[in-house]
Amino acid sequence: MKSRHFAGITAALAVTATLFSALPAQAASSVQIYRVYYDSPGSDNRSNTSLNAEWVQIINRGSTSRSLTGWKLRDRTGYTYTFGSFRLGARKTVYVHTGRGTDTTKNRYWGRRAYVWNNTGDTAYLRSPSGSLIDKCSWGSSGSSRYC
């Protein structure tokens, strides 16, 4: 009886291990892309106000703060924002704006003078300093923002 019970537990553990190893790497991260506002309101006139209305919101769903130092946010074309020294608090979000501004704990600024996120469809990728994919978010040509 004990050997059957032990065999059943071993089989269940093997199935569980297989299921978890099949999950994508980004599913394990508490840091994720939460929302992308890719089509800023009004006309695309490249003003700093319009550029900063285009942003990516990143969330830390975990119970401890996480260092994002060296993490990269990029689009399909390859435009890349790299986080400098930065910690994202537990259960907090940060916005990465396309334009210029003064970095704070809630808002980071890419410093660009042109738009990054395509209104007709694009993908935002979040990668660790080693290049591992943490999360990604894609959208098509409808709407102005996407919850990921």
C-alpha positions in Angstrom: 0.0 0.0 0.0 2.8 2.4 0.9 4.6 1.8 -2.4 1.4 2.6 -4.4 0.9 5.8 -2.4 4.6 6.8 -2.9 4.3 6.0 -6.7 1.2 8.2 -6.9 2.9 11.1 -5.2 6.0 10.7 -7.4 3.8 10.7 -10.6 1.9 13.8 -9.4 5.2 15.6 -8.7 6.5 14.7 -12.1 3.4 16.1 -13.8 3.5 19.3 -11.7 7.2 19.8 -12.6 6.5 19.3 -16.3 3.6 21.8 -16.2 5.7 24.5 -14.4 8.7 24.0 -16.7 6.5 24.5 -19.7 5.4 28.0 -18.5 7.1 30.9 -20.3 9.9 32.6 -18.3 8.0 35.9 -18.0 5.1 34.2 -16.2 7.4 33.8 -13.1 8.3 37.5 -12.9 6.4 39.8 -10.5 7.4 42.8 -12.8 5.2 43.1 -15.8 4.0 45.5 -18.5 0.6 46.7 -17.2 -0.5 49.1 -19.9 0.8 50.9 -23.0 -0.7 54.2 -24.1 0.6 54.2 -27.7 -1.6 56.9 -29.3 -1.3 60.1 -27.4 -4.5 62.4 -27.4 -4.7 65.1 -30.0 -2.6 65.6 -33.1 0.9 64.0 -33.2 2.8 67.3 -33.3 5.9 66.0 -31.5 5.5 68.5 -28.7 7.0 67.3 -25.4 3.5 67.3 -23.9 2.3 65.0 -26.7 5.4 62.8 -26.5 4.9 62.4 -22.8 1.3 61.3 -23.3 2.7 58.2 -24.9 3.9 55.9 -22.2 4.3 52.3 -20.9 3.2 51.5 -17.3 5.2 48.8 -15.6 3.9 47.1 -12.4 5.6 45.2 -9.6 2.9 42.8 -8.4 5.3 41.3 -5.8 5.6 41.9 -2.1 9.2 43.2 -2.2 10.8 46.0 -4.2 12.7 45.0 -7.3 15.8 46.6 -8.9 15.2 47.5 -12.5 18.7 48.9 -13.0 19.9 47.9 -16.5 16.5 46.6 -17.6 15.4 47.5 -21.1 12.1 48.5 -22.6 12.1 48.3 -26.4 9.7 48.3 -29.4 9.8 46.1 -32.6 12.0 48.6 -34.4 14.7 48.4 -31.7 14.2 51.8 -30.0 15.4 51.0 -26.5 15.0 52.7 -23.1 17.4 51.4 -20.4 16.6 52.0 -16.7 19.4 53.7 -14.8 19.7 53.1 -11.1 16.0 52.4 -10.1 14.0 50.3 -7.7 10.3 49.6 -8.2 8.5 49.4 -4.9 6.3 46.4 -4.0 2.8 46.7 -5.6 3.8 50.0 -7.3 3.9 51.1 -10.9 6.2 53.3 -12.9 5.4 55.1 -16.2 8.1 55.4 -18.9 7.2 58.4 -21.0 8.6 58.9 -24.5 9.5 62.6 -24.1 11.7 64.6 -21.8 11.3 65.3 -18.1 12.7 64.9 -14.6 12.8 61.2 -13.4 10.9 60.4 -10.2 9.9 57.2 -8.5 6.6 57.2 -10.5 7.7 58.7 -13.8 10.8 58.0 -16.0 11.6 59.8 -19.2 13.1 58.4 -22.4 14.2 61.8 -23.6 13.1 61.3 -27.2 12.0 64.0 -29.6 10.0 61.5 -31.8 7.3 58.9 -31.0 8.3 55.3 -30.3 5.0 53.3 -30.2 3.3 52.8 -33.5 -0.4 53.6 -33.5 -1.0 50.9 -36.2 0.4 48.1 -34.1 3.6 47.3 -32.2 5.0 45.3 -29.4 6.6 46.4 -26.2 9.3 44.1 -24.8 10.7 44.2 -21.2 14.1 42.5 -20.8 16.4 41.9 -17.9 20.0 43.2 -18.0 21.1 39.8 -19.3 18.6 40.0 -22.2 16.1 37.6 -20.9 12.5 38.3 -21.9 10.5 39.4 -18.8 7.3 40.4 -20.5 5.8 41.7 -23.8 2.6 43.4 -24.9 1.3 43.7 -28.5 -1.5 45.6 -30.0 -3.1 46.3 -33.4 -4.4 49.4 -35.1 -7.6 50.1 -33.0 -7.8 52.1 -29.9 -5.3 54.3 -28.2 -4.1 52.1 -25.3 -3.8 48.5 -24.3 -3.9 46.7 -21.0 -1.6 43.8 -21.1 
